[in-house]
Amino acid sequence: MEGKSKDQLVASSLGRFSKEEQLFLSPVFDRCHLTVNQLTRVAEWLSDLKKIKKTTLEEILKEESLQKILQHPSMDRKAKGERFFERVRLLRFPEVSKSIKASSDEFLL
């Protein structure tokens, strides 16, 4: 990542998607604030989910929990970004997320 500007990193992250998908993602990313690192990971995870689930980006982003985050009336863009990032990670890595939750629940006992 060293030596690349923020715009180059964003363009590189979104380059894995078709022009139509990029146009579809633009308003999604306008509703939440993601760091460059988060955007890079979310783009990778969404691309992975398309392949794993053999579906479209539009179908993935219709997921109710993602829509609730993006349309939440009282959350600011930063809070939406954090929650969106975490939810996409959970969708991409459900087994790891379950393991982390189980470990943290165990720790609290």
C-alpha positions as CSV (number, residue, x, y, z in Angstrom):
1,M,0.0,0.0,0.0
2,E,3.0,2.2,0.5
3,G,3.4,4.9,-2.2
4,K,-0.2,4.8,-3.4
5,S,-2.6,7.7,-2.8
6,K,-5.9,7.2,-1.1
7,D,-7.7,7.6,-4.5
8,Q,-5.5,5.0,-6.1
9,L,-6.2,2.5,-3.2
10,V,-9.9,3.1,-3.5
11,A,-9.8,2.7,-7.3
12,S,-7.8,-0.5,-6.9
13,S,-10.2,-1.9,-4.4
14,L,-13.2,-1.2,-6.5
15,G,-11.5,-2.4,-9.7
16,R,-12.5,-6.0,-9.0
17,F,-16.1,-5.0,-9.8
18,S,-17.7,-4.2,-13.1
19,K,-18.6,-0.6,-13.9
20,E,-22.3,-1.4,-13.2
21,E,-21.4,-2.8,-9.8
22,Q,-19.2,0.2,-9.1
23,L,-22.1,2.5,-9.8
24,F,-24.3,0.4,-7.6
25,L,-21.7,0.5,-4.7
26,S,-21.2,4.2,-4.9
27,P,-24.4,5.3,-3.0
28,V,-23.8,2.4,-0.6
29,F,-20.4,3.7,0.4
30,D,-21.8,7.3,0.4
31,R,-24.1,6.3,3.3
32,C,-21.3,5.0,5.5
33,H,-17.8,6.1,6.3
34,L,-15.1,3.5,5.8
35,T,-11.4,3.9,6.1
36,V,-9.3,3.0,3.1
37,N,-8.3,-0.3,4.9
38,Q,-11.9,-1.1,5.7
39,L,-13.0,-0.3,2.1
40,T,-10.3,-2.6,0.8
41,R,-11.4,-5.4,3.0
42,V,-15.1,-4.9,2.4
43,A,-14.5,-4.9,-1.4
44,E,-12.5,-8.1,-1.1
45,W,-15.2,-9.8,1.1
46,L,-18.1,-8.7,-1.1
47,S,-16.2,-10.1,-4.1
48,D,-15.6,-13.4,-2.2
49,L,-19.3,-13.6,-1.2
50,K,-20.4,-13.2,-4.8
51,K,-18.3,-16.2,-5.7
52,I,-19.1,-18.3,-2.6
53,K,-22.8,-17.7,-2.8
54,K,-22.9,-17.6,-6.7
55,T,-25.0,-14.5,-6.6
56,T,-24.9,-10.9,-7.5
57,L,-23.6,-8.0,-5.5
58,E,-27.1,-6.5,-5.5
59,E,-28.5,-9.7,-3.8
60,I,-25.8,-9.7,-1.2
61,L,-26.5,-6.0,-0.3
62,K,-30.2,-6.6,0.0
63,E,-29.5,-8.6,3.2
64,E,-31.8,-7.2,5.8
65,S,-29.1,-6.5,8.4
66,L,-27.0,-4.6,6.0
67,Q,-30.0,-2.5,4.9
68,K,-31.0,-1.8,8.5
69,I,-27.4,-0.5,9.1
70,L,-27.3,1.7,5.9
71,Q,-30.8,3.1,6.5
72,H,-30.6,3.6,10.2
73,P,-32.0,7.1,10.9
74,S,-30.0,8.0,14.0
75,M,-26.6,6.5,13.2
76,D,-23.9,8.8,11.8
77,R,-21.8,7.7,8.8
78,K,-18.9,6.6,11.0
79,A,-21.1,4.3,13.1
80,K,-22.8,2.9,10.0
81,G,-19.3,2.3,8.5
82,E,-18.2,0.4,11.6
83,R,-21.3,-1.7,11.7
84,F,-21.4,-2.3,8.0
85,F,-17.7,-3.5,8.1
86,E,-18.4,-5.9,11.0
87,R,-21.6,-7.3,9.4
88,V,-19.9,-7.9,6.0
89,R,-17.0,-9.7,7.9
90,L,-19.6,-11.8,9.7
91,L,-21.2,-12.7,6.4
92,R,-17.9,-13.6,4.8
93,F,-16.4,-15.5,7.8
94,P,-19.4,-16.9,9.8
95,E,-17.4,-19.7,11.4
96,V,-14.6,-17.4,12.7
97,S,-17.2,-14.9,14.0
98,K,-19.0,-17.7,15.9
99,S,-15.7,-18.9,17.3
100,I,-14.8,-15.4,18.5
101,K,-18.2,-14.9,20.1
102,A,-18.0,-18.3,21.8
103,S,-14.6,-17.4,23.2
104,S,-15.7,-14.0,24.4
105,D,-18.8,-15.5,26.0
106,E,-16.6,-18.1,27.7
107,F,-14.3,-15.3,29.0
108,L,-17.3,-13.5,30.5
109,L,-18.4,-16.5,32.5
